[in-house]
Amino acid sequence: MGDYRRGRRTYLQMDDRREQLLDAAVDVMVDDGVSALSLRSVADRVDVSHRVVTYAFGSKAGLVAALVERESNKVIVQAWSAPLLDMPLDVAATAAIRAVVDVVRANPRRHECLAELMTTVRATPEHAETFQKQARVHREEITARVEEWAHARGAELPTTTPTLVTALQVAARGAIEQWLSTRDDASLTPAIELLVAGFRATALR
């Protein structure tokens, strides 16, 4: 649950207010389901007037867009926060994918709600642009990190950058789904290592 500064007389800077409201939005979904998310439910959760949320985001679509952007960016930062530049490609890829899974492991219910929200965003015309934009940004961020690794190591990638980025995304999503289905920590890292071993094998050819 979020630690909200409750009360209608609590005044925050806009950036702080938006963060507070986004935290509340996550809690609404975790506690009551994605279908319960609305400007009104977020306002009620923080005990502010509806117009405060409307002013911060404009509409539910604006709220959803801000929430998707923030949560996606968090995953990228956490996945690539380890000192990967000193690692071989397969080791760095394993560490990054494992970090993504660790984010999910820390709060599975939160991830499941956000995944459901993303499914809704993808399928809803009014949110389609939000999904496409964030998917593009996510991919661009991973691409930048891969290129940074290659430059720092003075290494040639085993395949084209777009193909490698796709492989990383596929492996990460598969690892997340596997862990959510089994909660099996013991076999997950060896499985990830086996998947990304192909990066090393390709590089040695």
Phi, psi and omega in degrees: 000145179285152177264090188271144171272096191277164176109137185290346182262009176275121182247130182236155169298155187301316180298318178293320179296316179298318178297318178300316181291324177292321174300318179295322179298318177297316181295324176301314181294317181296318184278321190239356180098157182298325182296341181277351183290125177201167176300321181294315182294326177291317178300316180296323182296324182265352181064050172234170180286156179303324184293336177296317180289320178298319179296323183287324188234345178086315183198173176298322178300321178293321177297312181298316180300315180294322180292315179298316181297313183296313184291323178295318180295325178299316181298316180299313181298315182291324182291327186250019182279340179292156179285074188282343186294336181271001185257150168300161187302314183293324179290318178297318179296318178299316181297318181294315180294319179298322179296322177298315180296323180297326175299316179293316181300327183295331181202078184302320182297319178300314181297317181298321177294317179293324177295320177295320178298318180296322177297318178296317179300316182296327186267354184255121183307320183292341180254000186302319181296323178299313180297313182297319180297314184290325176298320179292315180297316180302313181294320179296322179294316179296319178301316180298321180291321178296315180294324176297317179299312183298320180293315182295325182272348186062035187250151174267131180292149183288347179206185178293152180302314178302320180293319179295318179298317177299317179299318178297317180294317179297315181297318181295315180295320178296319179296320179297312181297321179296316181293318179298326182283326189245335188055030183265100180283326188299320185265354188290309182298314176302324179293318177297317180300321179294319180298313185276353176301335178298332177297315181291317182298319179295321182294333183276349182289000000 
